[in-house]
Amino acid sequence: MTSRSSTTTKGDREARHRQVHNPPGGFALPPVHPGQTLAAELQAREMSAHALALKVRVPANRISAIVAGERGISAETALRLGRYFGTGPALWMNLQSQYDLAVAERDIGEKVAAEVEEAV
């Protein structure tokens, strides 16, 4: 079993957190919704959201809402997109979870850091 160095302080960890989440210049890139990736895939294939919806057998408004960033990708939709595009569902689920975490970090990350003490 390995242990952390006792020379790492809470202040060191907070400084690293700020460097990652508040880069020099004072702004971080906004989270990328998985709908942007889906939109790029549709554009590359010269395909409409409606045409994709027909292919993956979901309501057209589901694909349109994902592309517009108004809806997340569910496990079922990830299965269907993964099958259709040949990427596997994990790609689509990972894009969604990365987005969800980035939004949570942006919206409540500082609050959580202030409320929850890190175990050492």
Contacts in CASP RR format, 6 or more apart in sequence:
PFRMAT RR
TARGET T0000
AUTHOR 0000-0000-0000
METHOD contacts of the structure
MODEL  1
MTSRSSTTTKGDREARHRQVHNPPGGFALPPVHPGQTLAAELQAREMSAH
ALALKVRVPANRISAIVAGERGISAETALRLGRYFGTGPALWMNLQSQYD
LAVAERDIGEKVAAEVEEAV
4 120 0 8 1.000
8 120 0 8 1.000
10 118 0 8 1.000
13 118 0 8 1.000
14 113 0 8 1.000
17 113 0 8 1.000
21 28 0 8 1.000
21 105 0 8 1.000
21 109 0 8 1.000
22 28 0 8 1.000
28 106 0 8 1.000
30 106 0 8 1.000
31 98 0 8 1.000
31 99 0 8 1.000
31 102 0 8 1.000
31 103 0 8 1.000
31 106 0 8 1.000
32 95 0 8 1.000
32 98 0 8 1.000
32 99 0 8 1.000
32 102 0 8 1.000
33 69 0 8 1.000
33 72 0 8 1.000
33 99 0 8 1.000
34 66 0 8 1.000
34 72 0 8 1.000
34 73 0 8 1.000
34 92 0 8 1.000
34 95 0 8 1.000
34 96 0 8 1.000
34 99 0 8 1.000
35 66 0 8 1.000
35 67 0 8 1.000
35 68 0 8 1.000
35 69 0 8 1.000
35 72 0 8 1.000
35 73 0 8 1.000
36 69 0 8 1.000
37 95 0 8 1.000
38 63 0 8 1.000
38 66 0 8 1.000
38 67 0 8 1.000
38 73 0 8 1.000
38 81 0 8 1.000
39 67 0 8 1.000
41 85 0 8 1.000
42 48 0 8 1.000
42 49 0 8 1.000
42 52 0 8 1.000
42 67 0 8 1.000
49 60 0 8 1.000
49 63 0 8 1.000
49 64 0 8 1.000
49 67 0 8 1.000
50 60 0 8 1.000
50 63 0 8 1.000
50 64 0 8 1.000
52 63 0 8 1.000
52 84 0 8 1.000
53 59 0 8 1.000
53 60 0 8 1.000
53 62 0 8 1.000
53 63 0 8 1.000
53 64 0 8 1.000
54 60 0 8 1.000
55 84 0 8 1.000
56 63 0 8 1.000
56 77 0 8 1.000
56 80 0 8 1.000
56 81 0 8 1.000
56 83 0 8 1.000
56 84 0 8 1.000
57 80 0 8 1.000
58 77 0 8 1.000
58 80 0 8 1.000
62 71 0 8 1.000
62 77 0 8 1.000
65 71 0 8 1.000
65 72 0 8 1.000
66 72 0 8 1.000
66 73 0 8 1.000
66 77 0 8 1.000
72 96 0 8 1.000
72 99 0 8 1.000
73 81 0 8 1.000
73 92 0 8 1.000
73 93 0 8 1.000
73 95 0 8 1.000
73 96 0 8 1.000
75 89 0 8 1.000
75 93 0 8 1.000
77 92 0 8 1.000
78 88 0 8 1.000
78 89 0 8 1.000
78 90 0 8 1.000
78 91 0 8 1.000
78 92 0 8 1.000
78 93 0 8 1.000
78 96 0 8 1.000
79 89 0 8 1.000
81 87 0 8 1.000
81 89 0 8 1.000
81 92 0 8 1.000
82 88 0 8 1.000
82 89 0 8 1.000
82 91 0 8 1.000
82 92 0 8 1.000
83 89 0 8 1.000
END
